[in-house]
Amino acid sequence: MIKYKTGGYHKEIEAVEIEKESEKSVWINGRTQLKHTSYHNYFDTWQQGKDFLVKEAQQKVDLCAKRLEYSQEKQAELLEKLDTEEKENEN
C-alpha cells in the first residue's frame, strides 16, 4: 500500500510503501510510525499532501503578515511619541 509522506529529506512529498495502517499509525519495515507529527505526515493521496503543505505555508505567511502589521503599528506609536517629546524639548 502506498502513502504519501511530507517532511522527508529528499522530496517535499514522497511515496512510501507501508505494510499496514491503523487510524493513527503506519508500519514501515516492521516499525510503527505515527501518521501525523510535527515532523512528518502520511496521506492517502499526493494531492492531500500538497494541500497540507500549501495550507501550512500559508499559515506561516499569515503569521508573518500579522507580526509585520503589529511591528509597524508599534513603530508608528514610537515615532509619534518621539515627535511629541522632541516638540516638548524645543520649548
Order of alpha helices (4+ residues) and beta strands (2+ residues): beta-beta-beta-beta-beta-beta-alpha
